[in-house]
Amino acid sequence: MNCKKIGAAIALSVLALTSSAVRAADYPDRPISVMVSYGAGGATDFQARIVTMMAGGDDFLTQPIVIINKPGAGGRVGWNWFASEADNDGYTMAAYNIPHFVAQSIEGGVKYSTDSFEPIANWGSDPAVVVVGKDSKYNTIGELMDFAKENPGKVTLSGAGLYVGHHIAALQIEKASGTKLAYIPTKGGGAAAMKAVIAGDVIAGVNNLSDAYRAQSAGNVKILAIADVQRNEQFLPDVPTLMESGYDVDDSSVNFRGLMVPKGTDPAIIDMLAAKVPAMFESARVKKQMDAGGSPLKIMKRDEVLQMWKDREVYLTELLAGLK
């Protein structure tokens, strides 16, 4: 390569770096969208609207955030789109759900993995719970599992999709109780799964604590057990864990939620978001609204989320292999 070509290459590199720096310095100068892979009214959508409501403040992103729903196939539709079609200019973010997208990438048939996205920050951790309708004859998880043992495959159990936290909890319950359950993935995410329980379309359901808390507060369901290593003293102090009830089910299905951007997003923009977004989640107004909706906060910064993603991928690979 001659001197002129070398000089031109250097000039182009400098120009690209300068342009990137200018874009990052101006960012954001218009509203930002956040794609939610589940329908309106479900826990992810409900919480995403709360935790981003402060985005336009001068102390945070200075621009509002708009929620865009792309539901379908337990989150696959939205995350496939985000991994393959979303712009990586920082103006399109997405909500992530762990273990959902990690478990789905392990099972295959999707366009994404943990390498497809860059996490920004985590806002919550929402355990799975077992629910029945308000008029159900079952008042304990033991009563429900006794019926399941005597009637293999007769206990229908709604959930938000395949290889989401609900499904993982159902698989763990099935293995721990020695029963055969009929897990039914519903279209429309957690909101649709809860409606199936309330309407009596299924005998029981596995859902998020936050959705179930609101449904129980409205007098529509009973919560029998929680899939976590300890009780939730803030929202459900009287609901036992599955472990307490004699079933070896841990916290593998706890739903971690946060924000991410596509791979290839400018590192300067990622750094800016990683600095601003956790502070937005920590707002007193956000906490008040999350508490009112029975939505547990679990704020984690980018480096913590990167490690959590890595750990969960290793763990879920082993767990899912053992549940088949």
ABEGO torsion letter per residue (X at the ends): XBAAAAAAAAAAAAAAAAAAAAAAAAOBABBBBBBBABBBGBAAAAAAAAAAAAAABAABAGBBBBBBBBBEGGGAAAAAAAAAABBAAGABBBBBBOAAAAAAAAAEGBABBAAABBBABBABBBBBBBBBBAABABABAAAAAAAAAABBGABBBBBAEBGBAAAAAAAAAAAAAGBBBBBBBBBGEAAAAAAAAAAGABABBBBBAAAAAAAAAAGABBBABBBBABBBAAABAABBBAAAAGBBBBAAABBBBBBBBBBGBBAAAAAAAAAAAAAAAABAAAAAAAAAAGBBBBBBBAAAAAAAAAAAAAAAAAAAAAAX
